[in-house]
């Protein structure tokens, strides 16, 4: 008894799942979005602190100019963190792209929409990180103690939390 092998026949192009490229590209958009959402908070951490004074040699308090004072000088601590609005933006981009793909006229148009969505997510996250970090590092924290300073937070891209406390013992 002999076993005969039939030659391998390439699958018919018509038997391939219709829309296969669109599904693969949609998977890529979802993976890029998930990676961006996980990477974003890692690069959105920064802190800065300043104390307007300290201690003299006799364990008394001094102000920022070195003059003795009776009260402990105030310290300020600023912390930069991720904004939930960026996550909301990522979700909006993905959902908007899916909605547009469902209304696309043909497969190449759907693929362009998904490519632009993936690029949009990357641009949003990179832009948020760069804008927030630059903005945060440009804050003149030592002027906070003058009492006449204001600054604009990079609100949609990152949140800045501030706390004040008296200087602690060395």
Number of C-alpha atoms within 10 A of each C-alpha: 3 4 5 6 6 6 6 6 6 6 8 7 8 7 7 9 9 11 12 11 14 19 14 12 19 23 13 15 24 19 13 17 24 16 12 20 18 12 13 21 15 12 17 20 17 15 14 14 14 17 20 21 21 23 19 13 7 6 10 14 20 20 19 13 8 13 10 15 14 9 12 19 20 17 20 19 15 18 16 21 21 22 20 12 14 19 21 10 16 23 17 14 21 20 13 14 22 18 12 15 20 10 11 15 10 11 15 12 15 23 19 15 22 27 16 15 25 23 14 18 26 18 13 18 23 16 13 22 21 14 14 28 20 11 15 23 13 10 16 11 17 15 13 16 16 8 7 7 11 10 10 8 16 18 13 14 23 25 20 18 12 13 10 13 12 15 19 12 10 6
